[in-house]
């Protein structure tokens, strides 16, 4: 399969883009970014320099993924979601000089395999969102999110668990959780969830 790039997209020649990936109108892929196979980069999405994106990832319209973010396979980034990279944002130094790249150190957001970030959510670097976790629309993630966690709010807090299908899990008792969509079972121990 070939890579499809819309005529109005801006893809740097130094970016690596996997087979089958589609980059839509007005998207920007910066230098040294690496995108896996069969990804969809929506209209107006931004991928910063050196960002690494796995296979089968969807960046919806106007999602902003700033360097040095790392996204695992099968990640979903919703419309207008933002993955930040500056712990102490300022346009100028304390003496009023415009900051340059030498004046700060970019820190990244890491998104685990299969995780989903809802529309207009913000992940404030440096945080890690675990495998198959679900960040609700509009949430602001300021702390690491465990695998399979469902987090909501500002700041985001865990309100439940989700399975690989993204549906809330149902408690069966004895620290066992069930995905009614797939029949898969999970075990909770010490605030973490694992697949059986």
C-alpha positions as CSV (number, residue, x, y, z in Angstrom):
1,X,0.0,0.0,0.0
2,X,1.1,3.5,-0.6
3,X,1.0,6.6,1.6
4,X,-1.7,9.1,0.8
5,X,-1.0,12.7,1.4
6,X,-3.6,15.4,0.7
7,X,-2.3,18.3,-1.5
8,X,-2.7,20.8,1.3
9,X,-0.9,18.8,3.9
10,X,2.6,19.8,4.9
11,X,4.8,16.7,5.4
12,X,8.5,17.2,5.9
13,X,10.8,15.2,3.6
14,X,12.7,13.9,6.7
15,X,9.5,12.3,8.2
16,X,9.1,8.6,8.0
17,X,5.6,7.5,7.1
18,X,4.5,3.8,7.0
19,X,2.6,2.1,4.2
20,X,-1.1,2.7,4.1
21,X,-1.0,5.8,6.2
22,X,-3.3,8.7,5.1
23,X,-2.5,12.3,5.9
24,X,-5.5,14.6,5.3
25,X,-5.9,18.3,4.4
26,X,-3.9,21.0,6.3
27,X,-2.2,18.4,8.6
28,X,1.5,19.0,9.4
29,X,4.0,16.3,10.0
30,X,7.4,17.8,11.1
31,X,10.9,16.7,10.5
32,X,12.1,13.3,11.9
33,X,8.6,12.3,13.0
34,X,8.0,8.6,12.5
35,X,4.5,7.3,11.7
36,X,3.6,3.6,11.5
37,X,1.5,1.7,9.0
38,X,-2.1,2.3,8.3
39,X,-2.5,5.5,10.4
40,X,-5.0,8.2,9.8
41,X,-3.9,11.8,10.4
42,X,-7.0,14.0,10.3
43,X,-7.5,17.5,8.9
44,X,-5.4,20.1,10.6
45,X,-3.6,17.7,12.9
46,X,-0.1,18.4,14.0
47,X,2.8,16.0,14.7
48,X,5.9,17.6,16.1
49,X,9.6,16.9,15.3
50,X,10.8,13.4,16.3
51,X,7.4,12.2,17.5
52,X,7.0,8.4,17.3
53,X,3.6,7.0,16.4
54,X,2.8,3.3,16.1
55,X,0.7,1.4,13.6
56,X,-3.1,1.8,13.2
57,X,-3.2,5.1,15.1
58,X,-5.9,7.7,14.5
59,X,-5.3,11.4,15.1
60,X,-8.6,13.1,14.6
61,X,-9.1,16.6,13.2
62,X,-7.0,19.3,14.8
63,X,-5.3,17.0,17.3
64,X,-1.9,18.4,18.4
65,X,0.9,16.0,19.3
66,X,4.0,17.9,20.4
67,X,7.5,16.4,20.6
68,X,8.8,14.2,22.1
69,X,5.5,12.3,22.4
70,X,5.4,8.5,21.9
71,X,2.1,6.8,20.9
72,X,1.7,3.0,20.9
73,X,-0.1,0.9,18.3
74,X,-3.8,1.4,18.0
75,X,-4.0,4.7,19.8
76,X,-6.9,7.1,19.3
77,X,-6.4,10.9,19.7
78,X,-9.8,12.7,19.5
79,X,-10.6,15.9,17.8
80,X,-8.7,19.0,19.1
81,X,-7.0,16.9,21.9
82,X,-3.6,18.2,22.9
83,X,-0.5,16.4,24.1
84,X,1.7,19.2,25.6
85,X,5.5,19.3,26.0
86,X,6.5,22.2,28.3
87,X,6.3,22.0,32.1
88,X,6.9,25.7,32.6
89,X,5.5,27.5,29.5
90,X,6.8,31.0,28.8
91,X,7.3,33.0,25.6
92,X,10.1,35.0,27.2
93,X,12.9,34.5,29.6
94,X,12.8,36.3,33.0
95,X,14.8,39.2,31.5
96,X,12.2,39.5,28.7
97,X,14.2,38.0,25.8
98,X,12.1,35.8,23.4
99,X,12.8,32.1,24.3
100,X,14.5,29.8,21.8
101,X,14.8,26.0,21.8
102,X,17.9,26.3,24.0
103,X,15.9,28.0,26.8
104,X,13.8,25.0,27.7
105,X,13.7,21.2,27.6
106,X,10.7,19.5,25.9
107,X,9.1,16.7,28.0
108,X,6.8,14.2,26.3
109,X,3.5,12.4,26.8
110,X,3.5,8.6,26.4
111,X,0.3,6.9,25.3
112,X,0.2,3.1,25.6
113,X,-1.2,0.6,23.1
114,X,-4.9,0.9,22.4
115,X,-5.5,3.9,24.6
116,X,-8.0,6.6,23.6
117,X,-7.9,10.3,24.4
118,X,-11.3,12.0,24.0
119,X,-12.1,15.2,22.2
120,X,-10.5,18.3,23.5
121,X,-8.8,16.5,26.3
122,X,-5.3,17.7,27.4
123,X,-2.5,15.5,28.5
124,X,0.0,17.7,30.4
125,X,3.6,16.4,30.0
126,X,5.2,14.5,31.4
127,X,2.5,11.9,31.8
128,X,1.9,8.4,30.7
129,X,-1.5,7.1,29.7
130,X,-1.5,3.3,30.1
131,X,-2.5,0.6,27.7
132,X,-6.2,0.5,26.7
133,X,-7.0,3.4,29.1
134,X,-9.8,5.9,28.2
135,X,-9.5,9.6,28.8
136,X,-12.9,11.2,28.6
137,X,-13.6,14.2,26.4
138,X,-12.5,17.5,28.0
139,X,-10.4,15.8,30.7
140,X,-7.1,17.3,31.8
141,X,-4.6,14.6,32.6
142,X,-1.9,15.8,35.1
143,X,-0.9,12.4,36.6
144,X,-0.1,9.0,35.1
145,X,-3.1,6.9,34.1
146,X,-3.0,3.1,34.8
147,X,-3.7,0.5,32.1
148,X,-7.5,0.1,31.5
149,X,-8.4,3.1,33.6
150,X,-11.4,5.4,32.8
151,X,-10.5,8.9,33.8
152,X,-12.7,12.0,33.7
153,X,-12.7,15.6,34.8
154,X,-10.3,18.5,35.6
155,X,-7.9,17.3,36.9
156,X,-8.6,13.8,35.6
157,X,-9.4,11.1,38.1
158,X,-10.2,7.5,37.8
159,X,-13.9,6.7,37.9
160,X,-13.9,3.1,36.6
161,X,-12.2,0.6,34.3
162,X,-12.6,-0.1,30.6
163,X,-11.7,-3.2,28.6
164,X,-10.2,-3.4,25.1
165,X,-13.6,-2.6,23.6
166,X,-13.6,0.8,25.4
167,X,-16.8,-0.1,27.3
168,X,-17.0,0.3,31.1
169,X,-16.3,-2.9,32.9
170,X,-18.9,-4.5,35.3
171,X,-17.8,-5.7,38.8
172,X,-18.4,-9.4,39.3
173,X,-17.0,-9.5,42.9
174,X,-13.8,-11.0,44.2
175,X,-11.8,-8.2,42.4
176,X,-13.0,-9.5,39.1
177,X,-14.3,-7.3,36.3
178,X,-16.2,-8.3,33.1
179,X,-16.4,-6.7,29.7
180,X,-20.0,-7.4,28.6
181,X,-19.1,-6.5,25.0
182,X,-16.3,-9.2,24.6
183,X,-16.8,-11.5,27.6
184,X,-13.2,-10.8,28.7
185,X,-12.4,-10.8,32.4
186,X,-9.9,-8.7,34.3
187,X,-8.5,-8.8,37.8
188,X,-8.0,-5.7,40.1
189,X,-5.2,-5.7,42.6
190,X,-3.6,-2.8,44.4
191,X,-5.3,-0.2,42.2
192,X,-4.2,-1.8,39.0
193,X,-6.2,-3.9,36.5
194,X,-4.8,-6.9,34.5
195,X,-6.3,-9.2,31.9
196,X,-7.0,-12.7,33.0
